[in-house]
Structures are given as C-alpha cells and as structure tokens.
Amino acid sequence: MIQFQCDYLEGCHPRVLQALVESNADQAAGYGEDPICEEARDIIRRLCHAPEAAVHFFVGGTQVNRTLIAATLRPHQGAVSCDTGHIAVHESGAIESSGHKVLTTPNDNGKLTAAAVDALCTAHWSEAAPDHMVQPGMVYISNPTENGTVYTREELLSLRAVCDKWKLPLYLDGARLASAMECPLCDYDYAFLAEVCDAFTFGGTKLGALFGEALVITNREMNRDFRYILKQNGGLLAKGRLLGLQFRELLKDGLYNEIGRRENEMALYIRRSLEEKGYAFLIDSPTNQQFPIFPDDLLETLKEKYSFGFWEKTDARHSCVRICTSWATRQEDVDALLADIPAAK
C-alpha cells in the first residue's frame, strides 16, 4: 500500500535520525534546560531576528495549541478561528476542554479574514449585555490552512491591524510552516512572522522530525509563567533534549525549508499531471496538500494500492480526496500512482 493520506506517516529525516543516534548515550539536563535545546533556541531566534523571543518545545501540535491558548485567555474568553481552523475541527475539543470556546467565522478559501474578525468583535461589543457572551480573547490561524492555502503578507498585516484595533494577540499555527514559506505565493520571511504575530510555531512532526513543535513567543506578557503552565499541561518533556536536537538539525543549515520545498514540488507535480489528464481540483492549493476530484468508481479501484484522505462528496458519483506529500514521498511512488490514473472521461 502506497499512502498519500497525510504527511507524518514515516519516521524522521535521515539526518535527524542520525543526530539522535549519535547523541543517544550523551547525558543532558532534563526539561529542555540543556545546551542542545539552548542552541536550537538560538538558531530560531536568529532566523526570526528576534533575540528576546521565548522558544518552547512541545511533542505535538494539539498540545501546543491547547497550552498556549489556555495560558493566554482569561476564563471568560474564547479563541477566534475560521470554521475550518484546525482547533475548530481536528482537535477533539482540546480547546473547549481547557474551558475556552472556539469562536468561529466563515472561512475564505480556508483563511480567516481581517473583515471576519472585525465583524465578530463588532457584533460582540455591540451587544446590549456583552458580558453575557464569550469574549473574543485572541485570534488563531494556521499557515498553511487546512485547505493548503497560504496567507499573503498583506493578509497577515490586515489581521495584525484588526488585532491591534481590538487588542487581541495573534497566534499562527505553523504545523506545516516550511511548506508555506516555500510556496511561490509567500512574500515574507520568518522575521516578518515574528514581527506580525504574538506567537507562532515551527512544526516538526509534519516536516521531517520524529515528533515535535517549536513555539516562538514574541509577546512578553504571553510568556509570563509559561513554563508553569507548560508543566501543568504535561508538555514539559523530561528528555527535552530530544526535541531541541531535532530542531537544531532541521534548522541549522536550511534543511527545514528544503523539506518544505520538496514536499511542495512533489505535490505540484502530481497536480500538473492530473490537470493534464483532465481532472479538476476542489481547492487551489499551492502547497503539499492537493484536492483532486475523482469518480467514485476510480477511487474504488485505486484503494487496492493507494490511500488518500477523503475530503467531501462533490456530487452523486464524484468525491474530492486529499493527496498529501511528505519529506519521504518517493518519485517512483508518485509515478506509479499517476500511471494508474487514466485520463478523465
């Protein structure tokens, strides 16, 4: 079975694995207070041109989202997200379990817009008794989005402006961040993200790490007592050096972006080939998530050899699936898939 259903089916990039093996017998202080983690933090701070930024390492994305949002919000507040946002649809109520509501707005091709945030906040503060409602307390986006789309510089600046208007912190979930940064539509760098966002993550699990996410906090108030909350939420890994070592290897000489670029190239190769065969796509994604529409009978045939992520039915006889590429996607597997897909009728 050749699987294209997500981008974390394999272990880790060989360089990361080699670094883990070579350091296996080394001794290091626990809970991320070791020289390896500090070196990784320094690399991230340099990439972001943010020498004062706090950097915290987590095992997974849901853990970092839940912990940061719980730490940032007061008890009566919620996180603003579009209705397709990861925290709204794919985290089993993790945010709600911390006592905070996810306040959703309609998405624009998977994105949360500044206009939608402004309308939601205006509606809240226009209530006759707003204190009877959940108060918007922060703004959450992911980049790329669940639809594989990428925010532009202008869109992020617009979100920053509306966040400043309503005094809300902006948090960007970068579970697939390198895929966004290596997208042709991306017109900014990590330093820009550190400037425009109060916090954002370098995702590792979906970008070559065995596991792990790195949270960057540039808003000092959001970082106050954060390690206490990190520990309380089970996120302070005893063998923390395992996280720092992976990010040190991924980020020290451009490997992270190289992985994102390769994932995109493989996905867009698939897209171009399917378009040449006459297939349509539900979403115009420039990243490693692609959303072709296939006849259901073709999907029945393909499932004997390949797996995809089901997305939605598009009509009685067709469905959209998600094809996802990873750091380990092989050209021969992609070519085999494309050879088994006939031209559209």
Salt bridges, closest charged atoms under 4 A:
ASP7 OD2 - ARG176 NE 2.56
GLU33 OE2 - ARG227 NH2 3.41
GLU38 OE1 - ARG41 NH1 3.19
GLU38 OE2 - ARG45 NH1 3.12
GLU39 OE1 - ARG248 NH1 3.16
ASP42 OD1 - ARG45 NH1 3.02
GLU52 OE1 - ARG220 NH2 4.00
GLU91 OE2 - HIS86 NE2 3.69
ASP118 OD1 - LYS165 NZ 2.91
GLU146 OE2 - HIS86 ND1 3.03
GLU146 OE1 - HIS90 ND1 2.87
GLU155 OE1 - LYS111 NZ 2.85
ASP164 OD1 - ARG160 NH2 3.05
GLU182 OE1 - ARG261 NH1 3.01
ASP198 OD2 - ARG160 NH1 2.83
GLU221 OE2 - ARG224 NE 3.00
GLU249 OE2 - ARG15 NE 2.89
GLU249 OE1 - LYS252 NZ 3.19
ASP253 OD1 - ARG15 NH2 2.92
GLU275 OE2 - ARG271 NE 3.01
ASP284 OD1 - ARG271 NH2 3.12
ASP296 OD2 - LYS313 NZ 2.28
GLU300 OE1 - LYS303 NZ 3.12
ASP315 OD1 - HIS318 ND1 2.97
GLU332 OE2 - ARG330 NH1 3.58
ASP333 OD2 - ARG330 NE 2.99
ASP340 OD2 - LYS305 NZ 2.66
